[in-house]
Amino acid sequence: MRLTIFGSGYVGLVTGACMAEMGNHVICVDIDQAKIDRLNAGEVPIYEPGLDDYIHRNQEAGRLEFTSDIKKGVDHGLFQFIAVGTPPDEDGSADLQHVLAVANSIGSNMDEYRIIVNKSTVPVGTADKVKARIQAALEERRVAHEFDVVSNPEFLKEGAAINDFLKPDRIVLGTDNPRTTELLRALYEPFNRSRDRVINMDIRSAELTKYAANAMLATKISFMNELANIAEQLGADIENVRIGIGSDPRIGHQFIYPGAGYGGSCFPKDVRALAKSAADSGYEAKLMEAVEAVNFRQKRRLFGKISDYFGGDLQGKTIAVWGLSFKPNTDDMREASSRVLMESLWEAGANVRAYDPAGMEETGRLYPDQKGLELCESSQEALKGADALAIVTEWQEFRSPDFKLIKQELASSVVFDGRNLYDPVVMTANGLGYFAIGRDNAPSTSNGNPGRRKTDGTDTGTAG
Ligand SMILES: NC(=O)c1ccc[n+]([C@@H]2O[C@H](COP(=O)([O-])OP(=O)(O)OC[C@H]3O[C@@H](n4cnc5c(N)ncnc54)[C@H](O)[C@@H]3O)[C@@H](O)[C@H]2O)c1
């Protein structure tokens, strides 16, 4: 089948590469010429495990093309996917300008029937706006062509995106007629083999399903972070509490990890946009507002612990920071907790020696010429001359570090762990001061660190 995908970011590239892998002919359109040039030169502009192979293989086979030529894109695909960004507006609502710009491009160029498939995360009612925009563009041209608009929200997780796309938990199709449902079913057939994953519903419910999923996951994280803070107040160990509640199948072990708050391009903006949609409709979404408020506070928690430790005086101190991306296995730094920590440290007059396995380039791009920032080539390098170590992202390589080396390098021999990666007993045995999330005041007889979080990015308290 022939597909066009507008937007060559995380969602567009993964969708394009996986659809091409199944034998479809895909054209990806982006207005960012530099990005298109890089893709055509064989470069993949984002870090996503496995994506390079999928893109290169399908590019070579002639099934995957990249262009900034809008007309070429609209002429090509029966399916016109929208996978552009929906960043937060100043008032928290989703900014639809890119989505509507694509709708305009399609209406201004289409010469025959098209199915517009919206994969961007958009508020309820956006499909109607897309429809109206296309219709207006057609009327301006004084032509009449049939088209359908479908909501097909994307649930992939950065860091595991290829696998998520190839083996989805569900394929949500929000449609308003059986013909488009059948055509989309056929398109998704290769991803729907062992059992039927298609969940067909009305368009508005499909749009809300995506927000509901992200809001639920964000709520789990904020709930655990709230409990972690309560545990600290009361002298309990949140890691024991986590195991204690996760064993109830109604609660489950997944996604209940306390940490330094969630970030990324989805949870923060989606929780805010859902609250705003609710408010605009006359309903006060108190839970969503609390989820956001708890997360805001949690992202400042690690800084608070560091500041307290040094008696509120961080002037001239140097903190090694391990983990900069918003979660492991991505280079995405959007709303990353590390940014809140580093910016607070700089404001307090401290220096940062930062290391991340994938996010160094992005950090350099975000903070060019930043005073007090040293980008280091390895985790060991970051420790050199530092007073303390802070861990913000649970990359695999931070799981079993050389504690003796950490002790040797750090002037103050203290570790602030924003992801509860280590056993407090082991840290003490190695002569290291250790502060984590929700366990700092617990008796040291706690049973180490039962059932550590996964560090492959699929089940994190960092989200996305
Ligand atoms: N990143 C994720 O993990 C994820 C997961 C599920 C859903 N989503 C949603 O999918 C959407 C896209 O997210 P993303 O992370 O891939 O975004 P992104 O910012 O990585 O990429 C968006 C791309 O769209 C391009 N673009 C903007 N306007 C355009 C236009 N008019 N025509 C063509 N291209 C245009 C931009 O240049 C950019 O390359 C968002 O709504 C997001 O909420 C994201």
The ligand as an SDF file (V2000), in Angstrom:
LIG
                    3D

 44 48  0  0  0  0  0  0  0  0999 V2000
    7.6110   10.6660   21.1120 N   0  0  0  0  0  0  0  0  0  0  0  0
    6.7930    9.7300   21.5960 C   0  0  0  0  0  0  0  0  0  0  0  0
    7.2090    8.8430   22.3370 O   0  0  0  0  0  0  0  0  0  0  0  0
    5.3370    9.7320   21.2490 C   0  0  0  0  0  0  0  0  0  0  0  0
    4.5620    8.5820   21.5130 C   0  0  0  0  0  0  0  0  0  0  0  0
    3.2200    8.5960   21.1740 C   0  0  0  0  0  0  0  0  0  0  0  0
    2.6410    9.7270   20.6250 C   0  0  0  0  0  0  0  0  0  0  0  0
    3.4060   10.8320   20.4070 N   0  0  0  0  0  0  0  0  0  0  0  0
    2.7720   12.0010   19.7950 C   0  0  0  0  0  0  0  0  0  0  0  0
    3.0860   12.0030   18.4080 O   0  0  0  0  0  0  0  0  0  0  0  0
    3.2670   13.3360   17.9270 C   0  0  0  0  0  0  0  0  0  0  0  0
    4.6580   13.4940   17.3450 C   0  0  0  0  0  0  0  0  0  0  0  0
    5.6060   13.3240   18.3660 O   0  0  0  0  0  0  0  0  0  0  0  0
    7.1750   13.1800   18.0620 P   0  0  0  0  0  0  0  0  0  0  0  0
    7.8490   12.9390   19.3740 O   0  0  0  0  0  0  0  0  0  0  0  0
    7.3960   12.2220   16.9530 O   0  0  0  0  0  0  0  0  0  0  0  0
    7.4950   14.6760   17.5470 O   0  0  0  0  0  0  0  0  0  0  0  0
    8.8640   15.2790   17.0150 P   0  0  0  0  0  0  0  0  0  0  0  0
    8.9360   16.6660   17.5510 O   0  0  0  0  0  0  0  0  0  0  0  0
    9.9830   14.3300   17.2850 O   0  0  0  0  0  0  0  0  0  0  0  0
    8.6770   15.3400   15.4230 O   0  0  0  0  0  0  0  0  0  0  0  0
    7.7380   16.1240   14.7850 C   0  0  0  0  0  0  0  0  0  0  0  0
    8.2170   16.4080   13.3630 C   0  0  0  0  0  0  0  0  0  0  0  0
    7.1640   17.0470   12.6390 O   0  0  0  0  0  0  0  0  0  0  0  0
    7.7470   17.9720   11.7360 C   0  0  0  0  0  0  0  0  0  0  0  0
    6.7260   18.9110   11.2680 N   0  0  0  0  0  0  0  0  0  0  0  0
    6.1770   19.9770   11.9140 C   0  0  0  0  0  0  0  0  0  0  0  0
    5.2680   20.5770   11.1360 N   0  0  0  0  0  0  0  0  0  0  0  0
    5.2040   19.8820    9.9670 C   0  0  0  0  0  0  0  0  0  0  0  0
    4.4440   20.0070    8.7800 C   0  0  0  0  0  0  0  0  0  0  0  0
    3.5510   20.9660    8.6540 N   0  0  0  0  0  0  0  0  0  0  0  0
    4.6450   19.0930    7.7910 N   0  0  0  0  0  0  0  0  0  0  0  0
    5.5550   18.1150    7.9390 C   0  0  0  0  0  0  0  0  0  0  0  0
    6.3130   17.9490    9.0280 N   0  0  0  0  0  0  0  0  0  0  0  0
    6.1440   18.8170   10.0380 C   0  0  0  0  0  0  0  0  0  0  0  0
    8.8560   18.5830   12.5620 C   0  0  0  0  0  0  0  0  0  0  0  0
    9.8170   19.2240   11.7330 O   0  0  0  0  0  0  0  0  0  0  0  0
    9.4120   17.3400   13.2850 C   0  0  0  0  0  0  0  0  0  0  0  0
   10.4380   16.7240   12.5330 O   0  0  0  0  0  0  0  0  0  0  0  0
    2.9750   14.2400   19.1400 C   0  0  0  0  0  0  0  0  0  0  0  0
    1.6420   14.6250   19.1210 O   0  0  0  0  0  0  0  0  0  0  0  0
    3.2530   13.3220   20.3130 C   0  0  0  0  0  0  0  0  0  0  0  0
    2.5100   13.7180   21.4550 O   0  0  0  0  0  0  0  0  0  0  0  0
    4.7330   10.8470   20.6860 C   0  0  0  0  0  0  0  0  0  0  0  0
  1  2  1  0
  2  3  2  0
  2  4  1  0
  4  5  1  0
  4 44  2  0
  5  6  2  0
  6  7  1  0
  7  8  2  0
  8  9  1  0
  8 44  1  0
  9 10  1  0
  9 42  1  0
 10 11  1  0
 11 12  1  0
 11 40  1  0
 12 13  1  0
 13 14  1  0
 14 15  2  0
 14 16  1  0
 14 17  1  0
 17 18  1  0
 18 19  2  0
 18 20  1  0
 18 21  1  0
 21 22  1  0
 22 23  1  0
 23 24  1  0
 23 38  1  0
 24 25  1  0
 25 26  1  0
 25 36  1  0
 26 27  1  0
 26 35  1  0
 27 28  2  0
 28 29  1  0
 29 30  1  0
 29 35  2  0
 30 31  1  0
 30 32  2  0
 32 33  1  0
 33 34  2  0
 34 35  1  0
 36 37  1  0
 36 38  1  0
 38 39  1  0
 40 41  1  0
 40 42  1  0
 42 43  1  0
M  CHG  2   8   1  16  -1
M  END
$$$$
